[in-house]
Amino acid sequence: RRKRDRDELPGHDCPKCAAFYQALGDGEDADRLRHELRQGCSRHRARWKAPPTPEGFWTLPTLTSQASQLSSSSSGMHI
């Protein structure tokens, strides 16, 4: 997309951005300021807000943890 096209998309927030916006306080003025900031400088822009990523989705098992799981599960097996 071109920069101008991207700037026209609505801004959204991630959980970390939401915590920042929440620190602005409560009230009508804070809500208006949150909206202006989100639309003016949000890095999260799309036609629709993406659904949240499930907890632990990006925590991939390592080879060492898989190897230890295999060795512990196979230790009870006798061939």
N, C-alpha and C positions, 0 to 999 in steps of 0.2 A: 504494500500500500504506500501511497505517497503520504508525506507528512501532513499535508492539509486534510486529506481524507481521514487519517488517523485522529487528528485533533477534533474532528467533528463527531467521533464516536463517543458515547457516554462513558464517563469514568466510573470505575468500581473500586472496591477496596478488599484487600486480603485481611486475614486476622491481625497481622502486625499493623497495617495501616488503620484498621478499625480502632485499635487501642490508642493510636496517636490521635485520631479524630475524637475519640471519647474523652481524651484529656482536655479538650476544649471546653468541657462543661456541659451543662444542660440549659435548656431555654430556647426560645425562638431565635434569638440572635446567634447562638452557638449552632443551631441547626442550619441556619442560612449560611454561616461561615463554613461549616463542614461541606455543604453542598457546593459552594463556590470553590473551595480548595480541591475537592474531588474532581470537579469538572475542569478546573484550571491547570492542575499539575499532576493528576493521577497518572502513574505509569501503567495501570491496569485498565486498558480500554478495549471494549468489545461491544457488539450489539446486545449481547446477553451476558449476564454474570455467570461465570463458570461455577459448577457445583463444587463444594469443598472436597479436598482430597481426603480419603479415609485415613484415620490415625495409623501410623506405622507403614504406610504405603511405600515411602521412600527408604525405609530401613531394610536393606537387602541382607540376607544371611551371607556370612563370609564362608570361605572354603574351610577354614579351621573349625568353625562352629558346626558345619555340616559333617565334617570328618569325625568330630567328637560325638555327634549324635549317632552316626552310623556305627562307630565302635562301641558305644554304650548299648545300642539296641541289638547288635550282633553278638555281644559277649554272652548272652544267655542262650544262644543257639549252638547246638552241637551237631557236627556233621560226621 
